[in-house]
Amino acid sequence: MNQRAIAALAVGLAATWAAPASAQQPPAPPPPSFAAPNITPNGVRAMAANCAPCHGTGGRPAEGSSVAPLAGRPQADIVEAMKAFKEGKREATVMHQIAKGYSDAEIAAIAAYFSQRR
């Protein structure tokens, strides 16, 4: 066998051995996903409770607070404000980060919850 034939054989064997190794690698993991919106009555109450430290229990902040009340506010107003925070169109200290943690369905459900509070 001449050197050219040996080189061709070596390349062929290397390709044959390499193909099964790459074919046996596990597929890449799927990208991370978020939990499904929790828009059950209990889920909405739990999400609304997250608003209490700033907006007060039931969406009623302490008297004299500079934080906006949520109780009784129209649902569309709350949704509009949350989307503005989420998209960075409205300045805030923390609301822009908080809003990003909610899906549009969750925002609508939380807004409906607070709009029904008096």
Steps between C-alpha positions, in 0.01 A plus 500: 500500500632840412493803728208658316284189549595480870414869550162454328427193712593690819272792410215261421540314829519825698177621339332167571603505864410868550149476357355261759655699785329823393176315424493368858521840670180586687284775354533847645261564789190706419513869589365586846131572511283688743224349701152517354304804615346434839164663445292282730323693776757384758787574262377853434458568873854376558639724225302797633644436846844571351385860449420554870846603624481819292135544401352385830272215598225466244660771287448775758833660601553664836352847539737765372696254284628617164432154353194478276200312638387205289165422665210619286723628223367416152642176360609668175701761695688234696569296185623809316731597787640148539568470127673839501720386790568166331602667171714762675275785385421612853769579754500325833724392781403132495173463308675461165672188635192366676279543192740295287425200722135483396345379176235713329233256623624532858507879476140503375393265780673706771350819355152345505552391860595848620234676292237303694636603841345799675 
